[in-house]
């Protein structure tokens, strides 16, 4: 018995062509029921992603973070936290403590 040539199978999966596209998005949540308050804003020019987010912490402080992420230059994820919110909360605690101390 003579067999013919074996069938050739072409790969059915092809890698999709990916073209980086610039984007921008933003959202915010202020849920009075749960007390959740946070927001984010981000944009990309296809090479560098930049953005910031803000969240109300359980202790009453607000944390602001500004970030940049890229694959070139310094690369990676670089974040910068806003320390003013921490300083203001600490100042409020000191003022509150001083008021309690002077009342006693």
Backbone atoms as SQL, in Angstrom:
CREATE TABLE atoms (id INTEGER PRIMARY KEY, chain TEXT, resi INTEGER, resn TEXT, atom TEXT, x REAL, y REAL, z REAL);
INSERT INTO atoms VALUES
  (1, 'A', 1, 'UNK', 'N', 0.848, -1.167, 0.000),
  (2, 'A', 1, 'UNK', 'CA', 0.000, 0.000, 0.000),
  (3, 'A', 1, 'UNK', 'C', 0.890, 1.225, 0.000),
  (4, 'A', 2, 'UNK', 'N', 0.579, 2.143, -0.845),
  (5, 'A', 2, 'UNK', 'CA', 1.391, 3.344, -0.966),
  (6, 'A', 2, 'UNK', 'C', 0.601, 4.539, -0.409),
  (7, 'A', 3, 'UNK', 'N', 1.276, 5.229, 0.450),
  (8, 'A', 3, 'UNK', 'CA', 0.627, 6.411, 1.044),
  (9, 'A', 3, 'UNK', 'C', 1.090, 7.663, 0.324),
  (10, 'A', 4, 'UNK', 'N', 0.169, 8.605, 0.244),
  (11, 'A', 4, 'UNK', 'CA', 0.511, 9.878, -0.372),
  (12, 'A', 4, 'UNK', 'C', 1.269, 10.775, 0.617),
  (13, 'A', 5, 'UNK', 'N', 1.540, 11.900, 0.175),
  (14, 'A', 5, 'UNK', 'CA', 2.275, 12.867, 0.987),
  (15, 'A', 5, 'UNK', 'C', 1.436, 13.264, 2.195),
  (16, 'A', 6, 'UNK', 'N', 2.078, 13.416, 3.348),
  (17, 'A', 6, 'UNK', 'CA', 1.366, 13.809, 4.569),
  (18, 'A', 6, 'UNK', 'C', 0.856, 15.239, 4.426),
  (19, 'A', 7, 'UNK', 'N', -0.334, 15.485, 4.944),
  (20, 'A', 7, 'UNK', 'CA', -0.862, 16.854, 4.826),
  (21, 'A', 7, 'UNK', 'C', -0.019, 17.822, 5.655),
  (22, 'A', 8, 'UNK', 'N', 0.119, 19.022, 5.166),
  (23, 'A', 8, 'UNK', 'CA', 0.850, 20.048, 5.926),
  (24, 'A', 8, 'UNK', 'C', -0.184, 20.937, 6.616),
  (25, 'A', 9, 'UNK', 'N', 0.074, 21.197, 7.859),
  (26, 'A', 9, 'UNK', 'CA', -0.854, 22.011, 8.640),
  (27, 'A', 9, 'UNK', 'C', -0.240, 23.376, 8.877),
  (28, 'A', 10, 'UNK', 'N', -0.926, 24.362, 8.408),
  (29, 'A', 10, 'UNK', 'CA', -0.470, 25.732, 8.640),
  (30, 'A', 10, 'UNK', 'C', -0.953, 26.168, 10.027),
  (31, 'A', 11, 'UNK', 'N', -0.148, 26.913, 10.731),
  (32, 'A', 11, 'UNK', 'CA', -0.599, 27.361, 12.058),
  (33, 'A', 11, 'UNK', 'C', -1.846, 28.232, 11.917),
  (34, 'A', 12, 'UNK', 'N', -2.847, 27.934, 12.718),
  (35, 'A', 12, 'UNK', 'CA', -4.097, 28.689, 12.624),
  (36, 'A', 12, 'UNK', 'C', -4.045, 29.968, 13.449),
  (37, 'A', 13, 'UNK', 'N', -3.144, 30.015, 14.446),
  (38, 'A', 13, 'UNK', 'CA', -3.067, 31.202, 15.295),
  (39, 'A', 13, 'UNK', 'C', -2.005, 32.138, 14.748),
  (40, 'A', 14, 'UNK', 'N', -2.379, 33.405, 14.656),
  (41, 'A', 14, 'UNK', 'CA', -1.413, 34.424, 14.265),
  (42, 'A', 14, 'UNK', 'C', -1.389, 35.487, 15.341),
  (43, 'A', 15, 'UNK', 'N', -0.208, 35.904, 15.696),
  (44, 'A', 15, 'UNK', 'CA', -0.032, 36.957, 16.694),
  (45, 'A', 15, 'UNK', 'C', -0.742, 38.207, 16.194),
  (46, 'A', 16, 'UNK', 'N', -1.601, 38.808, 17.023),
  (47, 'A', 16, 'UNK', 'CA', -2.266, 40.039, 16.572),
  (48, 'A', 16, 'UNK', 'C', -1.257, 41.180, 16.445),
  (49, 'A', 17, 'UNK', 'N', -1.490, 42.017, 15.500),
  (50, 'A', 17, 'UNK', 'CA', -0.621, 43.190, 15.339),
  (51, 'A', 17, 'UNK', 'C', -1.018, 44.212, 16.384),
  (52, 'A', 18, 'UNK', 'N', -0.041, 44.624, 17.163),
  (53, 'A', 18, 'UNK', 'CA', -0.303, 45.579, 18.238),
  (54, 'A', 18, 'UNK', 'C', 0.335, 46.905, 17.893),
  (55, 'A', 19, 'UNK', 'N', -0.472, 47.915, 17.904),
  (56, 'A', 19, 'UNK', 'CA', 0.021, 49.256, 17.690),
  (57, 'A', 19, 'UNK', 'C', -0.333, 50.066, 18.926),
  (58, 'A', 20, 'UNK', 'N', 0.675, 50.560, 19.598),
  (59, 'A', 20, 'UNK', 'CA', 0.431, 51.370, 20.794),
  (60, 'A', 20, 'UNK', 'C', -0.349, 52.621, 20.389),
  (61, 'A', 21, 'UNK', 'N', -1.338, 52.959, 21.189),
  (62, 'A', 21, 'UNK', 'CA', -2.145, 54.130, 20.901),
  (63, 'A', 21, 'UNK', 'C', -2.173, 55.020, 22.132),
  (64, 'A', 22, 'UNK', 'N', -2.120, 56.321, 21.937),
  (65, 'A', 22, 'UNK', 'CA', -2.225, 57.222, 23.085),
  (66, 'A', 22, 'UNK', 'C', -3.607, 57.103, 23.721),
  (67, 'A', 23, 'UNK', 'N', -3.657, 57.320, 25.033),
  (68, 'A', 23, 'UNK', 'CA', -4.945, 57.268, 25.718),
  (69, 'A', 23, 'UNK', 'C', -4.943, 58.216, 26.901),
  (70, 'A', 24, 'UNK', 'N', -6.127, 58.482, 27.420),
  (71, 'A', 24, 'UNK', 'CA', -6.316, 59.312, 28.603),
  (72, 'A', 24, 'UNK', 'C', -7.599, 58.858, 29.268),
  (73, 'A', 25, 'UNK', 'N', -7.570, 58.700, 30.596),
  (74, 'A', 25, 'UNK', 'CA', -8.802, 58.384, 31.307),
  (75, 'A', 25, 'UNK', 'C', -8.764, 58.989, 32.695),
  (76, 'A', 26, 'UNK', 'N', -9.936, 59.149, 33.257),
  (77, 'A', 26, 'UNK', 'CA', -10.061, 59.685, 34.612),
  (78, 'A', 26, 'UNK', 'C', -11.349, 59.151, 35.220),
  (79, 'A', 27, 'UNK', 'N', -11.340, 58.978, 36.545),
  (80, 'A', 27, 'UNK', 'CA', -12.561, 58.600, 37.250),
  (81, 'A', 27, 'UNK', 'C', -12.468, 59.080, 38.681),
  (82, 'A', 28, 'UNK', 'N', -13.602, 59.168, 39.314),
  (83, 'A', 28, 'UNK', 'CA', -13.656, 59.577, 40.719),
  (84, 'A', 28, 'UNK', 'C', -14.845, 58.897, 41.384),
  (85, 'A', 29, 'UNK', 'N', -14.669, 58.552, 42.655),
  (86, 'A', 29, 'UNK', 'CA', -15.724, 57.931, 43.449),
  (87, 'A', 29, 'UNK', 'C', -15.857, 58.722, 44.743),
  (88, 'A', 30, 'UNK', 'N', -17.083, 59.064, 45.087),
  (89, 'A', 30, 'UNK', 'CA', -17.372, 59.726, 46.360),
  (90, 'A', 30, 'UNK', 'C', -18.650, 59.083, 46.908),
  (91, 'A', 31, 'UNK', 'N', -18.485, 57.976, 47.626),
  (92, 'A', 31, 'UNK', 'CA', -19.600, 57.195, 48.133),
  (93, 'A', 31, 'UNK', 'C', -19.907, 57.612, 49.570),
  (94, 'A', 32, 'UNK', 'N', -20.967, 58.360, 49.749),
  (95, 'A', 32, 'UNK', 'CA', -21.311, 58.859, 51.084),
  (96, 'A', 32, 'UNK', 'C', -21.708, 57.732, 52.033),
  (97, 'A', 33, 'UNK', 'N', -22.270, 56.668, 51.503),
  (98, 'A', 33, 'UNK', 'CA', -22.708, 55.555, 52.345),
  (99, 'A', 33, 'UNK', 'C', -21.522, 54.834, 52.988),
  (100, 'A', 34, 'UNK', 'N', -20.525, 54.468, 52.162),
  (101, 'A', 34, 'UNK', 'CA', -19.372, 53.723, 52.682),
  (102, 'A', 34, 'UNK', 'C', -18.244, 54.642, 53.136),
  (103, 'A', 35, 'UNK', 'N', -18.262, 55.889, 52.700),
  (104, 'A', 35, 'UNK', 'CA', -17.182, 56.812, 53.027),
  (105, 'A', 35, 'UNK', 'C', -15.997, 56.716, 52.091),
  (106, 'A', 36, 'UNK', 'N', -16.102, 55.911, 51.048),
  (107, 'A', 36, 'UNK', 'CA', -15.000, 55.762, 50.086),
  (108, 'A', 36, 'UNK', 'C', -14.896, 57.005, 49.213),
  (109, 'A', 37, 'UNK', 'N', -13.701, 57.562, 49.176),
  (110, 'A', 37, 'UNK', 'CA', -13.435, 58.716, 48.312),
  (111, 'A', 37, 'UNK', 'C', -12.077, 58.480, 47.664),
  (112, 'A', 38, 'UNK', 'N', -12.062, 58.351, 46.328),
  (113, 'A', 38, 'UNK', 'CA', -10.801, 58.186, 45.618),
  (114, 'A', 38, 'UNK', 'C', -10.968, 58.611, 44.168),
  (115, 'A', 39, 'UNK', 'N', -9.852, 58.877, 43.506),
  (116, 'A', 39, 'UNK', 'CA', -9.891, 59.284, 42.106),
  (117, 'A', 39, 'UNK', 'C', -8.565, 58.941, 41.439),
  (118, 'A', 40, 'UNK', 'N', -8.592, 58.876, 40.111),
  (119, 'A', 40, 'UNK', 'CA', -7.384, 58.619, 39.339),
  (120, 'A', 40, 'UNK', 'C', -7.491, 59.316, 37.997),
  (121, 'A', 41, 'UNK', 'N', -6.348, 59.758, 37.490),
  (122, 'A', 41, 'UNK', 'CA', -6.250, 60.374, 36.178),
  (123, 'A', 41, 'UNK', 'C', -4.963, 59.857, 35.561),
  (124, 'A', 42, 'UNK', 'N', -5.038, 59.379, 34.320),
  (125, 'A', 42, 'UNK', 'CA', -3.842, 58.806, 33.678),
  (126, 'A', 42, 'UNK', 'C', -3.865, 59.107, 32.199),
  (127, 'A', 43, 'UNK', 'N', -2.681, 59.302, 31.606),
  (128, 'A', 43, 'UNK', 'CA', -2.569, 59.483, 30.165),
  (129, 'A', 43, 'UNK', 'C', -1.253, 58.893, 29.676),
  (130, 'A', 44, 'UNK', 'N', -1.221, 58.573, 28.400),
  (131, 'A', 44, 'UNK', 'CA', -0.035, 57.985, 27.786),
  (132, 'A', 44, 'UNK', 'C', 0.122, 58.521, 26.378),
  (133, 'A', 45, 'UNK', 'N', 1.369, 58.773, 26.002),
  (134, 'A', 45, 'UNK', 'CA', 1.666, 59.179, 24.632),
  (135, 'A', 45, 'UNK', 'C', 2.268, 58.011, 23.849),
  (136, 'A', 46, 'UNK', 'N', 2.077, 56.805, 24.305),
  (137, 'A', 46, 'UNK', 'CA', 2.547, 55.518, 23.783),
  (138, 'A', 46, 'UNK', 'C', 3.949, 55.167, 24.267),
  (139, 'A', 47, 'UNK', 'N', 4.671, 56.118, 24.839),
  (140, 'A', 47, 'UNK', 'CA', 6.011, 55.824, 25.342),
  (141, 'A', 47, 'UNK', 'C', 6.095, 55.980, 26.856),
  (142, 'A', 48, 'UNK', 'N', 5.425, 56.977, 27.374),
  (143, 'A', 48, 'UNK', 'CA', 5.462, 57.268, 28.813),
  (144, 'A', 48, 'UNK', 'C', 4.031, 57.359, 29.334),
  (145, 'A', 49, 'UNK', 'N', 3.784, 56.723, 30.462),
  (146, 'A', 49, 'UNK', 'CA', 2.488, 56.810, 31.143),
  (147, 'A', 49, 'UNK', 'C', 2.667, 57.732, 32.341),
  (148, 'A', 50, 'UNK', 'N', 1.800, 58.713, 32.457),
  (149, 'A', 50, 'UNK', 'CA', 1.842, 59.636, 33.584),
  (150, 'A', 50, 'UNK', 'C', 0.454, 59.730, 34.190),
  (151, 'A', 51, 'UNK', 'N', 0.405, 59.940, 35.499),
  (152, 'A', 51, 'UNK', 'CA', -0.887, 60.085, 36.127),
  (153, 'A', 51, 'UNK', 'C', -0.766, 60.392, 37.598),
  (154, 'A', 52, 'UNK', 'N', -1.909, 60.472, 38.231),
  (155, 'A', 52, 'UNK', 'CA', -1.948, 60.668, 39.675),
  (156, 'A', 52, 'UNK', 'C', -3.205, 60.017, 40.212),
  (157, 'A', 53, 'UNK', 'N', -3.149, 59.684, 41.492),
  (158, 'A', 53, 'UNK', 'CA', -4.359, 59.210, 42.153),
  (159, 'A', 53, 'UNK', 'C', -4.410, 59.769, 43.552),
  (160, 'A', 54, 'UNK', 'N', -5.592, 59.792, 44.083),
  (161, 'A', 54, 'UNK', 'CA', -5.856, 60.369, 45.386),
  (162, 'A', 54, 'UNK', 'C', -6.828, 59.456, 46.114),
  (163, 'A', 55, 'UNK', 'N', -6.576, 59.244, 47.412),
  (164, 'A', 55, 'UNK', 'CA', -7.467, 58.390, 48.192),
  (165, 'A', 55, 'UNK', 'C', -7.548, 58.933, 49.616),
  (166, 'A', 56, 'UNK', 'N', -8.764, 58.950, 50.161),
  (167, 'A', 56, 'UNK', 'CA', -8.953, 59.331, 51.559),
  (168, 'A', 56, 'UNK', 'C', -8.639, 58.115, 52.424),
  (169, 'A', 57, 'UNK', 'N', -7.708, 58.263, 53.347),
  (170, 'A', 57, 'UNK', 'CA', -7.301, 57.172, 54.221),
  (171, 'A', 57, 'UNK', 'C', -8.226, 57.080, 55.430),
  (172, 'A', 58, 'UNK', 'N', -8.294, 55.922, 56.069),
  (173, 'A', 58, 'UNK', 'CA', -9.201, 55.736, 57.211),
  (174, 'A', 58, 'UNK', 'C', -8.930, 56.687, 58.386),
  (175, 'A', 59, 'UNK', 'N', -7.681, 57.159, 58.519),
  (176, 'A', 59, 'UNK', 'CA', -7.365, 58.049, 59.638),
  (177, 'A', 59, 'UNK', 'C', -7.671, 59.520, 59.333),
  (178, 'A', 60, 'UNK', 'N', -8.301, 59.789, 58.191),
  (179, 'A', 60, 'UNK', 'CA', -8.711, 61.148, 57.857),
  (180, 'A', 60, 'UNK', 'C', -7.759, 61.872, 56.931),
  (181, 'A', 61, 'UNK', 'N', -6.574, 61.343, 56.719),
  (182, 'A', 61, 'UNK', 'CA', -5.629, 61.978, 55.804),
  (183, 'A', 61, 'UNK', 'C', -6.014, 61.673, 54.362),
  (184, 'A', 62, 'UNK', 'N', -5.518, 62.488, 53.452),
  (185, 'A', 62, 'UNK', 'CA', -5.714, 62.267, 52.020),
  (186, 'A', 62, 'UNK', 'C', -4.345, 62.000, 51.414),
  (187, 'A', 63, 'UNK', 'N', -4.208, 60.893, 50.720),
  (188, 'A', 63, 'UNK', 'CA', -2.941, 60.542, 50.092),
  (189, 'A', 63, 'UNK', 'C', -3.019, 60.863, 48.611),
  (190, 'A', 64, 'UNK', 'N', -2.060, 61.650, 48.125),
  (191, 'A', 64, 'UNK', 'CA', -1.948, 61.994, 46.709),
  (192, 'A', 64, 'UNK', 'C', -0.657, 61.366, 46.183),
  (193, 'A', 65, 'UNK', 'N', -0.742, 60.663, 45.073),
  (194, 'A', 65, 'UNK', 'CA', 0.443, 60.046, 44.477),
  (195, 'A', 65, 'UNK', 'C', 0.495, 60.424, 43.005),
  (196, 'A', 66, 'UNK', 'N', 1.654, 60.940, 42.590),
  (197, 'A', 66, 'UNK', 'CA', 1.905, 61.279, 41.195),
  (198, 'A', 66, 'UNK', 'C', 2.905, 60.247, 40.680),
  (199, 'A', 67, 'UNK', 'N', 2.667, 59.662, 39.506),
  (200, 'A', 67, 'UNK', 'CA', 3.548, 58.599, 39.022),
  (201, 'A', 67, 'UNK', 'C', 3.856, 58.739, 37.541),
  (202, 'A', 68, 'UNK', 'N', 4.972, 58.102, 37.157),
  (203, 'A', 68, 'UNK', 'CA', 5.414, 58.015, 35.774),
  (204, 'A', 68, 'UNK', 'C', 5.925, 56.600, 35.551),
  (205, 'A', 69, 'UNK', 'N', 5.601, 56.027, 34.420),
  (206, 'A', 69, 'UNK', 'CA', 6.096, 54.695, 34.075),
  (207, 'A', 69, 'UNK', 'C', 6.506, 54.699, 32.608),
  (208, 'A', 70, 'UNK', 'N', 7.689, 54.130, 32.340),
  (209, 'A', 70, 'UNK', 'CA', 8.146, 54.025, 30.957),
  (210, 'A', 70, 'UNK', 'C', 9.113, 52.857, 30.830),
  (211, 'A', 71, 'UNK', 'N', 9.343, 52.467, 29.595),
  (212, 'A', 71, 'UNK', 'CA', 10.285, 51.384, 29.311),
  (213, 'A', 71, 'UNK', 'C', 11.631, 51.906, 28.859),
  (214, 'A', 72, 'UNK', 'N', 11.741, 53.215, 28.696),
  (215, 'A', 72, 'UNK', 'CA', 12.974, 53.819, 28.228),
  (216, 'A', 72, 'UNK', 'C', 13.446, 54.815, 29.267),
  (217, 'A', 73, 'UNK', 'N', 14.612, 55.353, 29.090),
  (218, 'A', 73, 'UNK', 'CA', 15.124, 56.308, 30.077),
  (219, 'A', 73, 'UNK', 'C', 15.386, 55.610, 31.386),
  (220, 'A', 74, 'UNK', 'N', 14.838, 56.135, 32.479),
  (221, 'A', 74, 'UNK', 'CA', 15.016, 55.500, 33.781),
  (222, 'A', 74, 'UNK', 'C', 14.181, 54.242, 33.899),
  (223, 'A', 75, 'UNK', 'N', 13.094, 54.199, 33.190),
  (224, 'A', 75, 'UNK', 'CA', 12.268, 53.000, 33.139),
  (225, 'A', 75, 'UNK', 'C', 11.584, 52.683, 34.444),
  (226, 'A', 76, 'UNK', 'N', 10.658, 51.766, 34.330),
  (227, 'A', 76, 'UNK', 'CA', 9.968, 51.306, 35.520),
  (228, 'A', 76, 'UNK', 'C', 8.888, 52.251, 36.001),
  (229, 'A', 77, 'UNK', 'N', 8.483, 52.036, 37.221),
  (230, 'A', 77, 'UNK', 'CA', 7.405, 52.801, 37.858),
  (231, 'A', 77, 'UNK', 'C', 8.024, 53.709, 38.913),
  (232, 'A', 78, 'UNK', 'N', 7.866, 54.997, 38.761),
  (233, 'A', 78, 'UNK', 'CA', 8.390, 55.974, 39.706),
  (234, 'A', 78, 'UNK', 'C', 7.227, 56.760, 40.293),
  (235, 'A', 79, 'UNK', 'N', 7.060, 56.682, 41.606),
  (236, 'A', 79, 'UNK', 'CA', 5.932, 57.347, 42.266),
  (237, 'A', 79, 'UNK', 'C', 6.454, 58.375, 43.261),
  (238, 'A', 80, 'UNK', 'N', 5.671, 59.427, 43.428),
  (239, 'A', 80, 'UNK', 'CA', 6.003, 60.513, 44.341),
  (240, 'A', 80, 'UNK', 'C', 4.774, 60.777, 45.202),
  (241, 'A', 81, 'UNK', 'N', 4.874, 60.480, 46.501),
  (242, 'A', 81, 'UNK', 'CA', 3.734, 60.667, 47.405),
  (243, 'A', 81, 'UNK', 'C', 3.713, 62.099, 47.930),
  (244, 'A', 82, 'UNK', 'N', 2.510, 62.637, 48.066),
  (245, 'A', 82, 'UNK', 'CA', 2.319, 63.991, 48.584),
  (246, 'A', 82, 'UNK', 'C', 2.394, 63.954, 50.105),
  (247, 'A', 83, 'UNK', 'N', 3.381, 64.611, 50.667),
  (248, 'A', 83, 'UNK', 'CA', 3.582, 64.586, 52.111),
  (249, 'A', 83, 'UNK', 'C', 2.865, 65.746, 52.818),
  (250, 'A', 84, 'UNK', 'N', 2.280, 66.650, 52.079),
  (251, 'A', 84, 'UNK', 'CA', 1.565, 67.770, 52.684),
  (252, 'A', 84, 'UNK', 'C', 0.351, 67.273, 53.460),
  (253, 'A', 85, 'UNK', 'N', -0.319, 66.274, 52.925),
  (254, 'A', 85, 'UNK', 'CA', -1.498, 65.728, 53.610),
  (255, 'A', 85, 'UNK', 'C', -1.103, 65.161, 54.962),
  (256, 'A', 86, 'UNK', 'N', 0.048, 64.490, 55.033),
  (257, 'A', 86, 'UNK', 'CA', 0.530, 63.929, 56.294),
  (258, 'A', 86, 'UNK', 'C', 0.880, 65.056, 57.260),
  (259, 'A', 87, 'UNK', 'N', 1.544, 66.083, 56.772),
  (260, 'A', 87, 'UNK', 'CA', 1.938, 67.203, 57.629),
  (261, 'A', 87, 'UNK', 'C', 0.712, 67.939, 58.165),
  (262, 'A', 88, 'UNK', 'N', -0.297, 68.123, 57.342),
  (263, 'A', 88, 'UNK', 'CA', -1.509, 68.813, 57.795),
  (264, 'A', 88, 'UNK', 'C', -2.249, 67.989, 58.843),
  (265, 'A', 89, 'UNK', 'N', -2.298, 66.681, 58.661),
  (266, 'A', 89, 'UNK', 'CA', -2.952, 65.827, 59.646),
  (267, 'A', 89, 'UNK', 'C', -2.192, 65.857, 60.959),
  (268, 'A', 90, 'UNK', 'N', -0.856, 65.843, 60.900),
  (269, 'A', 90, 'UNK', 'CA', -0.045, 65.907, 62.120),
  (270, 'A', 90, 'UNK', 'C', -0.242, 67.249, 62.811),
  (271, 'A', 91, 'UNK', 'N', -0.311, 68.334, 62.051),
  (272, 'A', 91, 'UNK', 'CA', -0.538, 69.659, 62.624),
  (273, 'A', 91, 'UNK', 'C', -1.910, 69.719, 63.291),
  (274, 'A', 92, 'UNK', 'N', -2.910, 69.137, 62.662),
  (275, 'A', 92, 'UNK', 'CA', -4.257, 69.116, 63.253),
  (276, 'A', 92, 'UNK', 'C', -4.249, 68.350, 64.567),
  (277, 'A', 93, 'UNK', 'N', -3.509, 67.250, 64.632),
  (278, 'A', 93, 'UNK', 'CA', -3.414, 66.489, 65.875),
  (279, 'A', 93, 'UNK', 'C', -2.727, 67.300, 66.964),
  (280, 'A', 94, 'UNK', 'N', -1.665, 68.025, 66.597),
  (281, 'A', 94, 'UNK', 'CA', -0.965, 68.855, 67.584),
  (282, 'A', 94, 'UNK', 'C', -1.858, 69.962, 68.114),
  (283, 'A', 95, 'UNK', 'N', -2.600, 70.617, 67.240),
  (284, 'A', 95, 'UNK', 'CA', -3.503, 71.689, 67.661),
  (285, 'A', 95, 'UNK', 'C', -4.588, 71.112, 68.554),
  (286, 'A', 96, 'UNK', 'N', -5.137, 69.970, 68.166),
  (287, 'A', 96, 'UNK', 'CA', -6.168, 69.318, 68.961),
  (288, 'A', 96, 'UNK', 'C', -5.620, 68.921, 70.328),
  (289, 'A', 97, 'UNK', 'N', -4.417, 68.390, 70.379),
  (290, 'A', 97, 'UNK', 'CA', -3.790, 67.997, 71.635),
  (291, 'A', 97, 'UNK', 'C', -3.553, 69.224, 72.516),
  (292, 'A', 98, 'UNK', 'N', -3.118, 70.329, 71.893),
  (293, 'A', 98, 'UNK', 'CA', -2.851, 71.557, 72.644),
  (294, 'A', 98, 'UNK', 'C', -4.157, 72.091, 73.247),
  (295, 'A', 99, 'UNK', 'N', -5.251, 72.010, 72.499),
  (296, 'A', 99, 'UNK', 'CA', -6.539, 72.483, 73.027),
  (297, 'A', 99, 'UNK', 'C', -6.996, 71.644, 74.212),
  (298, 'A', 100, 'UNK', 'N', -6.796, 70.336, 74.130),
  (299, 'A', 100, 'UNK', 'CA', -7.179, 69.448, 75.231),
  (300, 'A', 100, 'UNK', 'C', -6.304, 69.721, 76.448),
  (301, 'A', 101, 'UNK', 'N', -5.010, 69.933, 76.229),
  (302, 'A', 101, 'UNK', 'CA', -4.080, 70.176, 77.330),
  (303, 'A', 101, 'UNK', 'C', -4.390, 71.485, 78.049),
  (304, 'A', 102, 'UNK', 'N', -4.771, 72.527, 77.328),
  (305, 'A', 102, 'UNK', 'CA', -5.051, 73.828, 77.951),
  (306, 'A', 102, 'UNK', 'C', -6.402, 73.819, 78.676),
  (307, 'A', 103, 'UNK', 'N', -7.307, 72.911, 78.289),
  (308, 'A', 103, 'UNK', 'CA', -8.605, 72.847, 78.948),
  (309, 'A', 103, 'UNK', 'C', -8.505, 72.137, 80.301),
  (310, 'A', 104, 'UNK', 'N', -7.491, 71.290, 80.482),
  (311, 'A', 104, 'UNK', 'CA', -7.358, 70.519, 81.748),
  (312, 'A', 104, 'UNK', 'C', -6.613, 71.273, 82.768);
